[in-house]
């Protein structure tokens, strides 16, 4: 007698939504830490490079203007 094979169909997992921000931190407290982590090439910093952060619209406008006016290296 032949044995029937049963196929296992795993349940379809829905993507989990991104977590809501839980902690508010001043940019002035973060920048020195990020600067040191980048300068010393800490690997953990790369783990977060694709994460999104929320910033105020006025900071966004200042950053956009700054990016557009960066001096070109000689």
C-alpha positions as CSV (number, residue, x, y, z in Angstrom):
1,X,0.0,0.0,0.0
2,X,1.4,3.4,-1.0
3,X,1.9,6.0,1.7
4,X,0.3,9.4,1.0
5,X,2.6,12.4,1.6
6,X,1.1,15.3,3.4
7,X,2.4,18.7,2.6
8,X,2.9,21.2,5.4
9,X,1.7,24.7,4.7
10,X,3.1,27.0,7.3
11,X,0.7,29.8,8.4
12,X,1.1,33.1,6.5
13,X,2.7,35.6,8.8
14,X,1.7,39.2,8.5
15,X,4.5,41.7,8.6
16,X,4.8,43.3,12.0
17,X,4.4,47.0,12.1
18,X,7.3,49.2,13.1
19,X,7.3,49.9,16.8
20,X,6.2,53.3,17.9
21,X,8.9,55.5,19.4
22,X,9.0,54.9,23.1
23,X,11.8,57.2,24.3
24,X,12.3,60.9,23.6
25,X,16.0,62.0,23.6
26,X,17.5,65.4,22.9
27,X,19.5,65.5,19.7
28,X,22.3,67.2,21.7
29,X,22.6,64.1,23.8
30,X,22.7,61.8,20.8
31,X,25.1,63.5,18.5
32,X,28.3,63.1,20.6
33,X,27.5,59.4,21.0
34,X,26.9,58.9,17.3
35,X,30.1,60.9,16.5
36,X,32.3,58.7,18.7
37,X,30.6,55.5,17.5
38,X,31.1,56.4,13.8
39,X,34.7,57.7,14.4
40,X,35.6,54.4,16.2
41,X,33.7,52.3,13.6
42,X,31.5,50.5,16.1
43,X,29.7,47.7,14.4
44,X,26.5,48.1,16.3
45,X,25.9,51.5,14.7
46,X,25.6,49.8,11.3
47,X,22.8,47.7,12.6
48,X,20.6,50.8,12.8
49,X,21.5,52.6,9.5
50,X,18.2,51.5,7.9
51,X,16.1,52.6,10.8
52,X,14.0,55.7,10.3
53,X,13.9,58.6,12.8
54,X,11.3,61.3,13.2
55,X,12.5,64.9,13.2
56,X,10.7,68.2,13.2
57,X,9.9,69.8,9.9
58,X,12.1,72.9,10.7
59,X,15.2,70.6,11.4
60,X,14.4,68.8,8.1
61,X,14.4,72.0,6.2
62,X,17.7,73.1,7.7
63,X,19.3,69.8,6.9
64,X,18.1,69.9,3.3
65,X,19.5,73.4,2.9
66,X,22.8,72.3,4.5
67,X,23.0,69.3,2.2
68,X,22.4,71.5,-0.9
69,X,25.2,73.9,0.1
70,X,27.9,71.6,1.3
71,X,31.3,72.7,-0.1
72,X,32.7,70.3,-2.6
73,X,36.0,68.7,-1.6
74,X,39.1,70.1,-3.4
